[in-house]
Amino acid sequence: MTTTPDIPVAVPAALSMLMTAGMAGTFFGFSVGVMPGLNAAPASSAIDAMNAVNARIQNPVFLAAFVLAPVAAAAAGTLLLTRSGSGAAWPFFAAAAVYAAGVILPTAVVNVPMNDALAAVAVHGDPARAARIWSDYAARWTTWNTLRAAAGAVSLLLTGYGAYRWGQGS
């Protein structure tokens, strides 16, 4: 017996997984590669580079994936509630909540304000000041960024579990 895929559920479920994976991977890459690389550079260069990245990452593709990942997960959960396998809805709702609390909230409360403060400093010609500012920024920013990567990974696992349960008909 062949079953027809439930496209209205599959689309937001797949999109939530793809966007969440992209965000978790971005944050992971920053914590394990980009920030250690910047830490190896002179502080004023690291500050300039981070400011350039922060300005360029605010683009439609990144922002859409960042904001819409939990929306798509919640949409999949809502649609699944109307199906016989509504038990699969709850992992998608949990994924949206984890993402909102562990990715969006720290971004808005910690990482973006830190980025804005870094963009406002002038350190050229004062290497000691640049080193202090970068050292304080990089350690705290990376800690919070790693939390975002972990929350994104948990959210991704929850969407995967929801998809598994949906496939099992529960």
KAPE-V206758 format. One record per backbone hydrogen bond with DSSP energy under -1.0 kcal/mol. NH is the residue of the N-H (numbers start at 1). CO is the residue of the C=O. Records with the same first field share a line. If there is no record, write none. Layout:
# KAPE-V206758
NH = CO, CO
This chain:
# KAPE-V206758
7 = 5
9 = 6
10 = 6
11 = 7
13 = 9
14 = 10
15 = 11
16 = 12
17 = 13
18 = 14
19 = 15
20 = 16
21 = 17
22 = 18
23 = 19
24 = 20
25 = 21
26 = 22
27 = 23
28 = 24
29 = 25
30 = 26
31 = 27
32 = 28
33 = 29
34 = 29
35 = 30
37 = 33
38 = 34
39 = 35
41 = 38
46 = 42
47 = 43
48 = 44
49 = 45
50 = 46
51 = 47
52 = 48
53 = 49
54 = 50
55 = 51
56 = 52
57 = 53
59 = 57
63 = 59
64 = 60
65 = 61
66 = 62
67 = 63
68 = 64
69 = 65
72 = 68
73 = 69
74 = 70
75 = 71
76 = 72
77 = 73
78 = 74
79 = 75
80 = 76
81 = 77
82 = 79
83 = 80
87 = 170
88 = 85
89 = 86
93 = 89
94 = 90
95 = 91
96 = 92
97 = 93
98 = 94
99 = 95
100 = 96
101 = 97
102 = 98
103 = 99
104 = 99
105 = 100
107 = 103
108 = 104
109 = 105
110 = 106
111 = 106
112 = 107
114 = 110
115 = 111
116 = 112
117 = 113
118 = 114
119 = 115
121 = 118
126 = 123
130 = 126
131 = 127
132 = 128
133 = 129
134 = 130
135 = 131
136 = 132
137 = 133
138 = 134
139 = 135
140 = 136
141 = 137
142 = 138
143 = 139
144 = 140
145 = 141
146 = 142
147 = 143
148 = 144
149 = 145
150 = 146
151 = 147
152 = 148
153 = 149
154 = 150
155 = 151
156 = 152
157 = 153
158 = 154
159 = 155
160 = 156
161 = 157
162 = 158
163 = 159
164 = 160
165 = 161
166 = 162
167 = 163
168 = 164
169 = 166
170 = 165
